[in-house]
Every structure is written in structure tokens, then in C-alpha cells.
Amino acid sequence: MDPNAPVPKYFQLRTLLLDLIEDTGLPADAPIPSERELGRRYELSRMTVRQAVDQLVTEGRLYRVPGKGTFVARAKLDMPLRLVSFTEDMLARGLRPGARDLARRTIRADARLSRVFEAPPGTSLHVVERLRTADGEPMAIERAHVLAALAPDLLDRRLADRSLYGVLEAVYGVTFDAGDQTIDAAIADDEEAGLLEIPRGSPVLLLRRRSFMAGRCAELAVSTYRADRYQLHTTLDVPRPRGAR
């Protein structure tokens, strides 16, 4: 700790704790020193230590177990910024994907959905809501809207623990070749928190993705992902001045 540094002491401690986790290779679920021990080791007040630990808990790097201590959280997964199914993404990470049916129904597109799909109001859409898991852990709530004309009997098919994209391609010949996606920050409501097994009011990532086939929007997915298990990562390019070669 550097008492003369312009960086607040709690932030210095946060950095030291991250170094402890990363440099020593502490595995997930390993305990870190108690707040009392950290305060004694670095000559910090209990409030300063608590502020540093609280921040790392909020960031999803640590988690607390009442009466037992504070532990290293599992590393976050990078949010895929490409058109790939949840199943494909989990398999590529070496995790076992799962899906549990929550609801399924057929609806008529209202004005908003007709604009999304660029289809007439009243167009039939199949809606499939599923809880997606990785190695049995809840990760996301997925709400997929699919043009019913492309997959007429989709709701009659078994979709639990199967890739929706895989079923659409294998059974109906629906292959997506383009898409767009927006990601917003949100707060989990009571139902979402219960399904995802996170505290009520926890931060989540709200994804809205359109998938296209031959220039036509065929699917809209609105999904809620756990923010404590995902992070956004992308490569940044440096813009070149106009006229530069």
C-alpha cells in the first residue's frame, strides 16, 4: 500500500486482491483472507477493507457466504458477439448446455412485432421460453419468437436440452446467415431472479437479437443473462485519418 498515492486506499486494496487471485492462481471457491486479517496486514480500517471487498463482490469477482467468509467467484464468460446458438457457445467452452421449457405458445404479431419482422400485423409467431443452463447452472432466460410459417409444428417438438437453431435447421431447413443484436443493462425482477437463482434486484444483461435468413427476419430472441456470469469483450480498432494509406 502506498499512503502517498493519488489512488484511494480501497482501490489499491482491490488491485492487490485481484493480484492475489490472478498471480497465485487461486481457483474458484477458494477463500480469501478475512476482512480483519486484510485490515491488519495492510494497516487499513475495517470500512476501507469492506469497501474494496464489496466492489469485487459487485463486479462478480468474489462472493460471500454468511458465517463462512468470502470466496473467489468463477471467471466470467465473454458474451458472444456473433450469431451463434447458446448450445454451440457452451459446447465450444467445454460446458454442458441445457434447456428447460418454461412456456410455449402461438401469438399474432402486434404493431411492434410486425415492424421487427417486417411482416403484416397479425402474422403468426411461435414463442418459446426456456431456461438455459451450463453444467446445470442457470445462465439465461431465453424468449424466442419464430415465424410460424417457417416451422409450422415447432411447438409440438421436444426442445428441452436441444438447440433451437439445430432443430430449425435439421427439421425445417431454416439456416440463419445474418443478424443484429443490442445489449442493455437491466435489473432482475422476482420471477427472473428465482429462475436464475440470483438475489432479487441483481444486475442482468438484456439481449435483443434478430436472426435473418436470405434477408428476412425469421427469429427475434429477447434473453435475460446473468451479469455476474457474463462480461462484454471486444477488439477495438484505431480509426485511421481520412486520406491515410
N, C-alpha and C positions, 0 to 999 in steps of 0.2 A: 504494500500500500504506500502511495506517495501522498503525504499530507499537503504538499505544496502544488499538486497537480490541479489544473482547472476543472478536471472531471470530477463530479460528485463521488463521494466515497462509496455510496451504494452501487454506483455504476462500475467502479473499479472492482468491487467485490463480485458483481455479476460476471465481469470478464474473467476474474480468477476462477470462479466456479465453472464457467464454460471451459477454461483451460484444463481444469481438473477432470472434467468429463471427457473431453476430446483427446487431450495429450496422454492421459493414463489409460484411455480406452475403457472407461467404466461402462459395463454393459447395462442394458435396460433392466430396471427394477433393483439396481444396486443402490444402497443407501448412501447419502452424503452426510458429512458431519452435522451434528445438531446445531441449531442457531446459537445456543450457549457456547458451544465449542468454537464456532466460527468467530463469535464476538471476542472470545478470549485469545484466539490465535492471531487475529488481525487488529486487536485493540479497538473494537467498534462497539457502538451501543446496540442493544437488542433491537431498537427501532430501525437502525440502519441495516442490520442484517436481515430483518424481516422484510424491508423494502426490496432488497436485492433478490431474496428468495421468492417473494410474491411476484416480482416481474418475470422471473424464469418459469414460475408456475403458470402465469397468464400466457406466456409465449409457448407453453406446451413442452418445455424442456425438462421440467421437473413435475412431480405430483406428490401430494401429501396423503398420508393415511393417518387419520386421527388416532392418537395414542401410540403410534408406532414410529413416525418420523417422515422424512422427505426422501424421495427416491428419484432415480433417473428415469425419465419417460422414454418410450420408444421413439426412434427417429421418425420424423415426419416424412410422408411420401410427397414427391413432387406431383403437382396437379398436371395431368396430361394436357398439353396444348395442341393436340392433334385429334383427328377424327378416328377414335379407337373405342371399342366397347369396354365396359368395366371388366368383363371376363378376360378379354385379351390383355388388358393392362395388368390385372392381378397375376395372371399366368406368367407374364414377362418378368414380374418381380419375384417369382418363385413362391407366390402365395396361393392359397386355395380359394377360388371365388365361390360365392354362394348367393342365392336369391330366395327370398321368402315372399310369397304372394300376400299383398295387403288388400287389394281391391282390383276389380276389372269391370269395365262397363263400356257401352257404346253411347256416344253423345252426338248432338248436332252442333256443328260449328257456329258460334255466335259471331258478332261482327269482328271482334278482336282476332279470334282464331281463323276466320276466313281471310283476314289480311295476312296473318302469318303464313298460311298455306297457299295464299293467292288462289283461293277456291270460293265458289258461291256460298253464301250463308246457308246453313242447313246441311252442308256436306257431312257425311257420316265419318266419325273418328273413333277408333278404338282407343281406350285409355287403360293402361296397365300400370298399377302402382306396386312397387316391390321394395323390400328392404334388402340392400346389398351388403354382403359381408365378405371379410377376408380372414381366412383361418378361423372362422366362426365369430369374429368380432364385427359388430355393426359399424359400417363405414358411411353409408349414404342411403337416403330415401330417393328413389327414382320414380318419376311420373312421366311415362312415355305416351305421347299421342301419335297414333299412326293412321294414315289414310285407310279407311276400311276397305275401299275399293281395291287396294293393293294386296290385302291379306284378309279376305272375307271371313274366314273361320278362325282367326287368330286367337280369339278368346276361348275357344274350345280346346286349345292345345296346352299341354303341360309346359309351363315356363319356369317352374321352381328349379333353381340350381342350373339353369340353362342360359346361354347368351341369346338375348332377344335379337341382336343383329345376326347371329348364326342361324336362328330359326327363320328369320325373314329371308335370308339368302338361300338357305338349303331348301326351304319348302315353297317359297313364293318367287324366288328369283330376284328379290329386291336387294340390290347392291348399291351402297352409298358411295358417291365419288367426290363429294364436296360437302362443306358445312361451315357454319359460323357459330360463335359462342361468346356469351357475355358472362362475367363473373362478378357478383355483388356480395358485399358483407351483409349479414343478417343475424338475427337473434332467434335461437330455438324456442318454439312455443312448447306448451306442456306435452302435446302429442308427439312432436318431433323429438323432444328431449327423452321421453320414455322409450321410444323406439331405438334411438341411437345410444341409449344408456349414458347420457351426459346430464349434468345439472341443468335445471330449467334456467333459461336466460343465457346459456353458453353461446359463444360466437359460432356461427356456421358460415359456410360458403354456399351461396345460391347460384347455381349454374342454369343457364338457359341456352340450349343448343338446338340448332336446326340442322337436319341432315338432308342432303339433296341427292336425287337420282336423275341424271340426264337433265339437269337444270330445274327440276321441280322439287319443291319442299315435300318430302314424304313423311318426315317424323319431326316432332318437337318434343324435346326432353327437358323437363324442369326438375332439377335434382337438388337436394339439400345434403351437403357434405360436412362432415365434422372438421371444424377448423383446427382442432387440436391434433389431427392426424394428417393434415394436408398443408402444403405450402406452395406458393407460386414461384417458379424459377424459369427464367428465360435468358437468352443471349441478347445482348444489346449491341447494335451496330453504331459506329460513329458516322454521322451524316457527312458526306463529302461536299465541300463548297461547290457552288454552281460553276461549271466550266472546268472543274478539276479533272484530270485524267489519271 
